Amino acid sequence: MKFVDEARARVQAGNGGRGSTSFRREKFVPFGGPDGGDGGHGGSVYLRAASGINTLADFRIERTFKAAHGEPGSSNDCTGRGGADLHVPVPIGTLVRDADTHEQLGDLTRDGEELLVARGGKGGWGNQRFKSSTNRSPRQFGPGFPGEKRTLELELKVIADVGLLGLPNAGKSTLIRAVSAARPKVADYPFTTLHPNLGVVAVGEHRSFVMADIPGLIEGAAEGAGLGHRFLKHLQRTRLLLHLVDIAPVDPEADPVRDARAIVAELKKFSRELAAKPRWLVLNKRDLLPDAEAQRRARAIVRQLRYRGPHFLISGATGAGTKELCEAVMRLLEADDRAARERASSPAGTAAGRRAAT
């Protein structure tokens, strides 16, 4: 199925049912009074995050989603049946906005999480609701309220722990194939990756993380050049960026240092928040050079970039160095998880602690 990460959809909740105008007719009860029941409520429309979906392509086919209307009330004070709610499945990581007001309605980030996007109309009152000491035979009834209607903007941002970025043909797809079961296309020409790919990297028993590969970036990507600008948003939910640099480019005029700086500049243009994320340098394609030359080039690139963070020399094609890289990533993520749990359990992190602090 084609990967689609933006879509629009119309949602329409059900209308409330009409109230009933009825009077009790029973032997030996000459003045039974009104007994018209209320109309049923209209069904509401919910979006539900589902783990089995990874694209918004279905919304390009079916654009309008309607919940059922409530049924009218009836005699004997019987309320009409309510309309069934409609639950529309969407991928995990879907951001929902109102297309008219651009208000963000919600962000579905967990499997099974639901978001109410159109509330069903209330049912109208039956005539027994209008009975009073001065109006003993009311013939009024409520027509039922209309359900909400909305046009939604849906934007999918994949959820991953680690994101890969780099120039086309830097080896991102080769790396994710080497460390996970993901099988993106790999070829010796640029832009073989046309949409994000996710892979689960298993480091040990009950130790794994999700890696995302996006199309390669080129200079000017933040302004729309190439393919990567459309998919940079998919890195916004990641916790760590792995910046792949080709240390053995085929083009003799290519400069790994200049290209690496260009990638960082594109990140800053797109989002300061994204550029501020932890970023590790991964020097790839060591298998194309003698080991001593690969080591020398790696040191030179790190020195010229004035990079002070963790860096790794690997080969996605042969797997050399990838185990050490994945272990280091896993340790960082586990440390972040422990720190988050400690903050949540600390007195300042609890609701009572926050109230006391204020």
C-alpha positions in Angstrom: 0.0 0.0 0.0 1.3 3.5 -0.9 2.6 5.5 2.1 0.5 8.6 2.6 1.3 10.9 5.6 -1.2 13.7 5.0 -4.9 13.6 4.3 -8.2 15.4 4.8 -11.5 13.8 6.0 -15.0 14.9 6.7 -16.7 13.6 9.7 -20.4 13.9 10.5 -22.0 12.8 13.8 -25.6 11.5 13.9 -28.5 13.8 14.5 -30.7 13.3 17.6 -34.0 11.6 17.1 -37.3 13.5 17.2 -39.3 13.5 20.4 -42.7 11.9 20.4 -46.1 13.5 20.9 -48.4 10.8 22.5 -51.1 10.5 25.1 -51.8 7.6 27.3 -54.9 5.7 26.3 -56.1 3.1 28.7 -59.4 1.8 29.9 -60.7 3.4 33.0 -58.1 6.1 32.7 -59.9 8.9 31.0 -57.2 11.5 31.4 -53.9 9.6 31.1 -51.9 12.6 30.1 -48.9 12.8 27.8 -46.5 9.9 27.5 -44.3 10.8 24.5 -40.7 9.6 24.9 -37.5 11.5 24.0 -35.6 10.9 20.8 -32.4 8.9 20.9 -29.0 10.6 20.9 -27.1 10.6 17.6 -23.9 8.6 17.3 -20.5 10.3 17.8 -17.4 9.9 15.6 -14.1 8.9 17.2 -10.7 8.4 15.7 -8.9 5.3 17.2 -5.2 4.7 16.9 -4.5 1.2 15.6 -1.2 -0.6 15.5 -2.0 -2.5 12.3 -2.1 0.7 10.1 0.9 2.6 9.0 -0.5 4.9 6.3 -3.3 7.4 5.7 -3.9 6.0 2.2 -7.5 4.8 3.1 -8.5 8.5 3.6 -7.7 9.2 0.0 -10.4 6.7 -1.0 -13.1 7.3 1.6 -13.2 10.9 2.7 -16.6 11.2 4.6 -17.4 9.3 7.7 -21.0 9.4 9.2 -22.3 8.1 12.4 -25.9 6.8 12.8 -28.8 9.1 13.6 -30.9 8.6 16.8 -34.3 7.1 16.4 -37.5 9.0 17.3 -39.2 8.5 20.7 -42.4 6.6 21.0 -45.4 6.3 23.3 -45.4 4.8 26.8 -42.5 7.2 27.6 -40.1 5.1 25.4 -36.9 6.8 24.5 -35.7 6.2 20.9 -32.7 4.0 20.3 -29.4 6.0 20.2 -27.3 6.0 17.1 -24.2 3.8 17.1 -20.9 5.6 17.5 -18.4 5.3 14.6 -14.8 4.5 15.4 -12.4 5.3 12.5 -9.0 3.6 12.7 -5.9 5.7 12.1 -2.2 5.0 12.4 -0.4 5.5 15.7 1.2 8.9 15.6 -1.6 10.7 13.8 -2.0 14.5 14.5 -5.5 15.8 14.1 -6.5 19.4 13.3 -9.7 21.2 12.4 -9.2 22.2 8.8 -11.3 25.4 9.2 -9.8 26.8 12.4 -6.5 25.0 12.4 -7.0 24.1 16.0 -5.2 21.0 17.1 -7.8 18.5 18.4 -5.5 15.8 19.5 -2.4 13.6 19.0 -2.9 9.8 18.9 0.3 8.3 20.1 -0.7 5.1 21.9 -2.4 1.9 20.5 -6.1 2.0 21.2 -6.2 5.7 22.2 -9.4 7.4 21.0 -10.2 11.0 20.2 -13.8 12.4 19.9 -13.9 14.5 16.7 -17.7 15.0 16.2 -20.2 14.8 19.0 -23.6 13.3 18.3 -26.7 15.5 18.6 -29.0 15.2 21.6 -32.4 13.7 21.2 -35.5 15.9 21.2 -37.8 15.9 24.2 -41.1 14.1 24.1 -44.3 15.9 25.0 -44.3 14.4 28.5 -41.4 16.7 29.3 -43.6 19.8 28.6 -46.3 18.8 31.1 -47.1 21.3 33.8 -49.9 22.4 36.1 -51.0 24.9 33.4 -50.3 22.7 30.3 -51.7 19.3 31.1 -52.0 18.2 27.4 -48.9 19.5 25.8 -48.4 18.9 22.1 -44.9 20.3 21.9 -42.0 18.1 21.1 -38.3 18.6 20.5 -37.1 17.9 16.9 -33.6 16.7 18.0 -30.3 18.5 17.7 -28.0 18.1 14.7 -24.7 16.3 15.1 -21.4 18.1 14.7 -19.7 18.3 11.3 -16.0 18.8 10.8 -13.4 18.7 8.1 -10.2 17.3 9.6 -6.6 17.6 8.6 -4.7 14.4 9.4 -0.9 14.4 9.6 1.1 11.2 10.3 4.3 11.4 12.2 5.8 8.0 12.7 6.9 7.1 16.2 10.4 5.8 16.6 13.2 5.9 19.2 16.0 6.5 16.7 16.0 8.3 13.4 18.5 8.1 10.6 19.5 11.1 8.5 22.1 11.8 5.9 22.6 12.4 2.2 21.1 10.1 -0.4 23.2 6.9 -0.7 24.8 7.5 2.8 23.8 3.9 3.7 20.8 4.5 5.9 18.6 1.8 4.2 21.6 -0.6 4.3 22.0 0.0 8.0 18.4 -0.6 8.9 18.4 -3.8 6.8 21.5 -4.9 8.7 20.2 -4.4 12.2 16.5 -5.1 11.8 14.0 -7.1 9.8 13.0 -4.1 7.7 13.7 -4.5 4.0 13.8 -1.1 2.3 15.0 -0.9 -1.3 18.8 -0.6 -1.7 20.4 0.4 -4.9 23.5 2.3 -6.2 21.6 5.4 -7.2 20.2 8.3 -5.1 16.7 8.5 -3.6 16.0 4.8 -3.6 14.1 5.4 -0.3 10.8 7.2 -1.2 9.0 7.0 2.1 9.9 6.3 5.8 10.7 2.8 6.9 10.5 1.5 10.4 12.5 -1.4 11.8 12.6 -3.0 15.3 16.2 -3.5 16.4 16.6 -6.4 18.9 19.7 -6.0 21.1 18.9 -8.8 23.6 16.0 -10.4 25.5 13.3 -7.8 26.1 15.7 -5.1 24.9 14.8 -3.5 21.6 14.1 -0.1 20.0 12.5 1.2 16.9 14.6 2.8 14.1 13.2 5.1 11.4 14.8 5.6 8.0 13.7 8.6 5.9 14.5 9.7 2.4 18.0 11.3 2.0 18.4 15.0 2.5 20.1 17.4 0.1 21.0 21.0 0.5 17.8 23.1 0.4 15.6 20.3 1.7 14.0 22.6 4.3 12.8 24.8 1.4 11.4 21.8 -0.6 14.4 20.5 -2.6 14.6 16.7 -3.0 12.4 14.4 -1.0 13.5 14.6 2.6 11.8 17.9 3.5 8.4 16.1 3.5 9.6 13.5 5.9 11.8 15.5 8.3 8.7 15.8 10.5 8.9 12.0 11.1 12.1 12.6 13.0 10.4 15.0 15.5 9.2 12.2 17.7 12.5 10.4 17.9 14.7 10.5 21.0 18.1 10.2 19.2 19.4 11.0 15.7 22.0 9.0 13.9 23.8 11.1 11.3 25.3 8.8 8.7 28.3 10.1 6.8 29.8 8.3 3.8 33.6 8.2 4.3 34.3 6.7 0.9 32.1 8.7 -1.6 32.3 7.6 -5.2 32.3 11.2 -6.4 35.9 12.5 -6.1 34.6 16.1 -5.6 32.4 15.1 -2.7 33.4 16.4 0.7 32.0 14.5 3.7 32.7 17.4 6.1 30.9 19.9 3.9 28.0 17.6 3.4 27.6 16.8 7.1 27.5 20.5 7.9 24.9 21.0 5.2 22.6 18.4 6.8 22.9 20.1 10.2 22.1 23.4 8.6 18.9 21.9 7.0 17.8 20.6 10.4 18.1 24.0 11.9 16.1 25.6 9.1 13.4 23.1 9.5 13.1 23.0 13.2 15.3 24.3 16.1 13.7 21.7 18.3 14.7 18.9 15.9 18.3 20.3 15.6 18.6 20.3 19.4 17.9 16.6 19.7 20.9 14.3 20.7 22.8 13.5 17.5 25.5 10.9 17.1 27.9 10.7 14.2 28.0 7.4 12.3 30.8 7.1 9.8 29.7 4.4 7.3 31.2 2.3 4.5 34.4 1.4 6.2 34.4 -1.8 4.2 35.3 0.1 1.0 38.7 1.2 2.4 41.7 -0.5 4.0 41.2 -0.5 7.8 44.0 2.0 8.5 42.7 4.4 5.8 39.2 4.1 7.2 40.4 4.9 10.7 42.4 7.9 9.4 39.5 9.4 7.4 37.1 8.9 10.4 39.4 10.8 12.7 39.9 13.6 10.2 36.2 14.0 9.7 35.5 14.1 13.4 38.3 16.6 13.9 37.3 18.9 11.1 33.6 18.9 12.3 34.8 19.7 15.8 32.4 17.0 16.9 32.6 16.1 20.6 29.8 13.6 20.9 29.8 9.8 20.5 30.9 8.6 17.0 31.1 5.2 15.4 32.9 3.7 12.4 30.7 1.0 10.8 29.9 -0.8 7.7 26.2 -1.3 7.0 27.0 -3.7 4.2 29.1 -6.1 6.3 27.7 -5.3 9.7 31.1 -4.3 11.1 30.6 -2.0 14.1 26.8 -2.2 14.0 26.5 -4.3 17.2 28.5 -1.8 19.2 26.4 1.0 17.8 23.1 -0.7 18.7 24.3 -1.5 22.2 25.3 2.1 22.8 21.9 3.3 21.6 20.1 0.8 23.8 22.1 1.9 26.9 21.2 5.6 26.2 17.5 4.8 25.8 17.4 2.7 28.9 19.2 5.4 30.9 16.6 8.0 29.6 13.8 5.6 30.7 15.2 5.2 34.2 15.6 9.0 34.5 12.0 9.5 33.4 10.7 7.0 36.0 12.8 8.6 38.7 11.4 12.0 37.9 7.9 10.7 37.8 8.3 9.0 41.2 10.1 11.9 42.9 8.0 14.2 45.2 8.4 17.0 42.7 7.1 14.8 39.9 3.9 13.8 41.6 0.7 15.9 41.5 0.9 16.5 45.3 4.5 17.6 44.9 3.7 20.0 42.1 0.9 21.5 44.1 3.2 21.9 47.1 5.8 23.6 45.0 3.3 26.1 43.7 
